[in-house]
């Protein structure tokens, strides 16, 4: 049975999020890692928030736990 992974990509600024390249790069790296460990990505969460101010929203956490 494959491991199930929730991919989370985070950038700090709205400009980075709008451009998408940093998020896309992170998702690509997660996909490559999942191939290496024979895991399946079941959901992808894209966040734009400062790391020092980051608080996982209860809804996102509940969704992740549900999977």
Helices and strands as residue ranges (DSSP letters): E 3-11, H 14-19, H 21-36, E 39-48, G 51-53, H 58-66
